[in-house]
Every structure is written in structure tokens, then in C-alpha cells.
Amino acid sequence: MRVVLAEDGVLLREGLTGLLARFGFEVVAAVGDATALEIAVVEHRPDLVLTDIRMPPTFTDEGLRAALALRRNDSGLPVVLLSQYVEHRHAADLLDSGGHIGYLLKDRVADVEEFVTKLRYVVDGGTVIDPEVVRKLVRRSPLATLSGREAEVLALVAEGHSNAAISRRLVLSEAGVGKHIGNILAKLDLPPDDDTNRRVMAVLRYLRNV
């Protein structure tokens, strides 16, 4: 699996390169700014882009804006944001651009194998959002009508967990989890249909209103 990595911190960039190699990823380019990221993706056509958000020259949202540009050119390109920050500007646009998207926080990556599993999940078409990202963006939303428990369930849905997994995490029955998800979908005005992506859309509906 071929990866383009963008991270301005030299030590972290080298560390991630080595970590990914241990798990069978090939880092075909490791760069330190958003311009170099876009050039590297065009040159190497990777299976995955892993990028920081704040990079030179302004250290605001260069990586995120580069990711948006890359997705506009290739809507199926798997992109994972790995940042210390929850960036509100443009985040919803990226997360709303379809599958193959991840947004993880550096200081909340506690298990390397789980981190790698999430990267593979994104490559396979999934959407993975750190629960803390969801919480911070939801708190800013005028549509924040969910109860505390519903917000917990939504955060786990955003991570890609099944009802059974959520049931185990929150010590609830699967029926109880299903009821919470039904309430979430109703509050977000997502009517019943056969589209399984409604679980992801429940998260994105919030993010679009940040």
C-alpha cells in the first residue's frame, strides 16, 4: 500500500515513515509542506494520503486545503488528516466529500495497531472520525440537540463501530443502541431508507452546519 505522507515535523515524519513500513505500507514520498504534498500525489498516485493540517508557511490549515484540492481532482483518493487540532474551517467540506476519509488526533492515538487498522479502513472506503473531533464540532453546531448518550453513540458511529461494538463499549443492549441511533437520525431529519451510509451522513449533517 503506497502512501504519501505530509508532516512538517522532521522527527514525527521520520517516525511515521518507519512505523508505516513496519506494517507493510510503502511511503513513496514524505514531505513537509502542502505544496510538496500536492506535487507528490500527482507524481506518485498513492493509495493513501496521510497529512497534518497545520503546515508552512502560515501553520493554519494548509494541509486541510491541500486535501480538499486533491479530493476535488480525485474524489476517491483516500485521505487521513492526522493533527493536534480540531480545525473547523473547511473540515465539514472534506468530510462531506464521500468515503475514504479520516480525521484523527495525534495525541489520542494510543494503540499503533488500531491506528493502522483505521488507515486500512479508510483505504477500503470507510470514514473514521475521532470522537473528540465530533464532540468539538457538534458543540459549535446550532443543531446540537442530541442528548449526552446520543452524542456518545454518534461519536462511536463516526469511528465506524457496529451496533454490537457500541453495545459493548457503552454497556447497552443492541436494541438500546438501535433506539439511540433511530433518535439521532430522526433529530437530524434523515428519513428511513435502505441506504446504510445514513450512519455516516448523521455525522456529516452536523459538520455541514458548523
C-alpha positions in Angstrom: 0.0 0.0 0.0 1.6 3.2 -1.2 1.5 6.3 1.0 2.3 10.0 0.6 3.0 11.5 4.0 2.9 15.2 4.7 4.2 16.4 8.2 6.3 19.4 8.8 7.9 18.0 12.0 11.0 16.1 10.9 11.1 13.7 13.8 7.4 12.8 13.6 7.7 12.4 9.8 10.6 10.0 10.1 8.8 8.2 13.0 5.6 7.7 11.0 7.6 6.6 7.9 9.3 3.8 10.0 6.0 2.8 11.7 4.1 2.5 8.4 6.9 0.4 6.9 6.7 -2.0 9.9 3.0 -2.7 8.9 3.6 -3.2 5.2 3.0 0.4 3.9 5.4 1.9 1.4 5.9 5.6 2.0 6.7 6.8 -1.6 7.1 10.4 -0.5 7.4 12.1 2.9 7.2 15.9 2.6 7.0 18.9 4.9 4.5 21.3 3.3 1.2 21.4 1.4 2.7 22.4 -2.0 5.1 19.4 -1.9 2.1 17.2 -0.9 0.1 18.1 -4.0 3.1 17.6 -6.3 3.9 14.2 -4.7 0.4 13.0 -5.1 0.3 13.9 -8.8 3.7 12.2 -9.3 3.2 9.0 -7.3 -0.6 8.4 -7.4 -0.7 6.8 -3.9 -3.2 4.5 -2.3 -3.4 6.8 0.7 -2.5 10.4 1.7 -1.7 10.9 5.4 -1.4 14.6 6.2 -1.1 17.1 9.0 -3.4 20.1 8.9 -1.1 23.0 10.0 2.0 23.3 7.9 4.2 26.0 6.4 4.1 28.8 5.6 1.3 30.1 7.9 0.7 26.9 10.0 -3.1 27.4 9.8 -4.9 25.0 7.5 -2.6 24.4 4.6 -2.8 20.6 4.8 -6.5 20.6 5.0 -6.9 22.9 2.0 -4.4 20.7 0.0 -6.5 17.7 0.9 -9.7 19.4 -0.4 -7.9 20.3 -3.6 -6.7 16.7 -4.0 -10.2 15.3 -3.4 -11.7 17.7 -6.0 -9.3 16.2 -8.5 -9.8 12.6 -7.4 -13.0 12.1 -5.3 -11.9 8.5 -4.4 -8.5 9.4 -3.1 -8.2 8.1 0.5 -7.1 10.9 2.8 -6.5 10.8 6.5 -5.9 14.0 8.5 -3.6 13.5 11.5 -3.5 16.6 13.6 -3.2 18.0 17.1 -6.1 20.4 16.4 -9.7 20.3 15.5 -9.9 22.6 12.6 -13.4 24.0 12.0 -12.8 25.8 8.7 -13.3 23.5 5.7 -13.4 20.3 7.8 -17.0 19.7 7.0 -16.4 20.1 3.3 -13.7 17.5 3.3 -15.7 15.1 5.5 -18.7 15.6 3.3 -16.8 14.7 0.1 -17.6 11.0 0.4 -15.9 7.9 1.7 -12.2 7.2 2.1 -11.8 10.0 4.7 -10.3 10.0 8.2 -9.7 12.7 10.8 -7.6 11.5 13.7 -5.9 13.4 16.6 -2.2 12.8 17.2 -2.4 12.9 21.0 -5.3 10.4 21.1 -3.6 7.7 19.1 -2.9 5.2 21.9 -2.7 1.9 20.0 -0.5 1.6 17.0 -2.2 -1.5 15.6 -5.6 0.2 16.0 -4.3 3.3 14.2 -3.1 1.1 11.3 -6.4 -0.7 11.2 -8.2 2.7 10.8 -5.9 3.7 7.9 -6.7 0.4 6.1 -10.4 1.0 6.8 -10.2 4.4 5.1 -8.4 2.9 2.1 -11.2 0.4 1.8 -13.8 3.1 1.6 -14.7 3.9 5.2 -14.9 7.1 7.1 -13.2 7.4 10.5 -13.5 10.5 12.7 -12.0 10.8 16.2 -14.8 11.1 18.8 -13.2 14.3 20.2 -13.4 15.9 16.7 -17.1 15.1 16.6 -17.7 16.4 20.1 -15.9 19.7 19.5 -17.6 20.3 16.1 -21.0 19.3 17.5 -20.7 21.7 20.4 -20.3 24.5 17.9 -23.4 23.5 15.9 -26.7 25.2 16.2 -28.3 21.8 15.7 -26.7 20.3 18.8 -30.0 18.8 20.1 -28.7 15.3 20.9 -28.6 14.0 24.5 -25.3 13.1 26.1 -25.8 9.4 25.4 -26.8 10.1 21.8 -23.7 12.2 21.4 -21.6 9.2 22.7 -23.3 6.8 20.3 -22.8 9.3 17.4 -19.1 9.6 18.2 -18.7 5.8 18.1 -20.7 5.6 14.9 -18.3 8.1 13.4 -15.4 5.8 14.3 -17.1 3.0 12.2 -18.2 0.8 15.1 -21.1 -1.6 14.6 -24.1 -1.6 16.8 -22.7 -4.7 18.6 -19.4 -2.9 19.2 -21.1 0.2 20.5 -23.2 -2.0 22.8 -20.1 -3.5 24.3 -18.4 -0.1 24.7 -21.3 1.6 26.4 -22.7 -1.4 28.2 -26.0 -1.1 26.5 -28.2 -3.7 24.8 -28.1 -3.7 21.0 -31.7 -2.8 21.0 -30.9 0.3 23.1 -28.1 1.3 20.7 -30.5 0.9 17.8 -33.1 3.1 19.6 -30.4 5.8 20.2 -29.4 5.7 16.5 -33.0 6.0 15.5 -33.4 9.1 17.7 -30.3 10.6 16.2 -31.5 10.0 12.6 -34.8 11.5 13.4 -33.3 14.6 15.1 -31.1 15.1 12.0 -34.1 14.7 9.7 -32.7 11.6 8.0 -35.8 9.6 7.0 -35.7 5.8 6.9 -34.5 4.2 3.7 -32.2 1.4 2.6 -29.0 3.5 2.5 -26.6 2.1 5.1 -24.5 5.3 4.7 -27.1 7.2 6.8 -24.8 6.4 9.8 -22.0 8.5 8.3 -24.5 11.1 7.0 -25.7 11.6 10.6 -22.2 12.8 11.5 -21.8 14.9 8.3 -25.2 16.6 8.7 -23.8 18.1 11.9 -20.5 19.0 10.4 -22.1 20.8 7.5 -23.7 23.2 10.0 -20.6 24.1 11.9 
